[in-house]
Amino acid sequence: MRRFAGGRARARRRSIAAEVLALLEENVPTPQELKARQGLLRKLVRLRSKRPDSRRTFPTSEEMLRQDRER
């Protein structure tokens, strides 16, 4: 990491400490970002847990091809 941060720091004319702080600010999520991510995760889990309506029937590929040809 030191070579990486050192090279970046040199290229940006910063000290290594300043570059490490900049990297942390760029890559560590804020409490608001974490809360938004957790909310999204809860929503995804809820959506995934819902079972699809098994009463729905979908046409077979053969039926779809036939319908397409009839157009």
C-alpha positions as CSV (number, residue, x, y, z in Angstrom):
1,M,0.0,0.0,0.0
2,R,2.8,2.4,0.7
3,R,4.1,2.3,-2.8
4,F,0.6,2.7,-4.1
5,A,-0.3,5.6,-1.8
6,G,3.2,7.1,-2.2
7,G,2.9,7.1,-6.0
8,R,-0.5,8.6,-5.9
9,A,0.5,11.1,-3.3
10,R,3.5,12.2,-5.4
11,A,1.4,12.5,-8.6
12,R,-1.1,14.6,-6.7
13,R,1.5,16.6,-4.9
14,R,0.2,15.5,-1.5
15,S,1.8,13.9,1.6
16,I,1.3,10.2,2.0
17,A,-0.9,10.9,5.1
18,A,-3.1,13.3,3.1
19,E,-3.4,10.8,0.3
20,V,-4.4,8.0,2.7
21,L,-7.1,10.3,4.2
22,A,-8.3,11.2,0.7
23,L,-8.5,7.5,-0.1
24,L,-10.4,6.8,3.1
25,E,-12.9,9.6,2.3
26,E,-13.4,8.2,-1.2
27,N,-13.9,4.6,-0.2
28,V,-15.4,4.4,3.3
29,P,-19.2,4.9,3.2
30,T,-20.8,7.5,5.4
31,P,-23.6,6.6,7.9
32,Q,-26.2,8.0,5.4
33,E,-24.8,5.8,2.6
34,L,-24.8,2.7,4.9
35,K,-28.4,3.4,5.9
36,A,-29.4,3.8,2.2
37,R,-27.6,0.5,1.4
38,Q,-29.3,-1.3,4.2
39,G,-32.7,0.0,3.1
40,L,-32.0,-1.2,-0.4
41,L,-30.9,-4.6,0.9
42,R,-34.0,-5.0,3.0
43,K,-36.1,-4.1,-0.1
44,L,-34.3,-6.6,-2.3
45,V,-34.7,-9.4,0.4
46,R,-38.4,-8.6,0.6
47,L,-38.8,-8.7,-3.1
48,R,-36.9,-11.9,-3.4
49,S,-38.9,-13.6,-0.7
50,K,-42.2,-13.0,-2.5
51,R,-43.3,-16.1,-4.4
52,P,-44.3,-15.6,-8.0
53,D,-48.0,-16.2,-8.8
54,S,-48.0,-19.8,-9.8
55,R,-51.4,-19.5,-11.4
56,R,-50.0,-17.5,-14.3
57,T,-49.2,-19.5,-17.3
58,F,-46.8,-18.5,-20.0
59,P,-46.8,-19.6,-23.6
60,T,-44.3,-22.1,-24.7
61,S,-41.6,-21.1,-27.2
62,E,-43.5,-23.0,-29.9
63,E,-46.7,-21.0,-29.2
64,M,-44.8,-17.7,-29.2
65,L,-43.2,-18.5,-32.5
66,R,-46.6,-19.4,-34.0
67,Q,-48.1,-16.2,-32.7
68,D,-45.2,-14.2,-34.2
69,R,-45.6,-15.8,-37.6
70,E,-49.3,-15.0,-37.6
71,R,-48.6,-11.3,-37.3
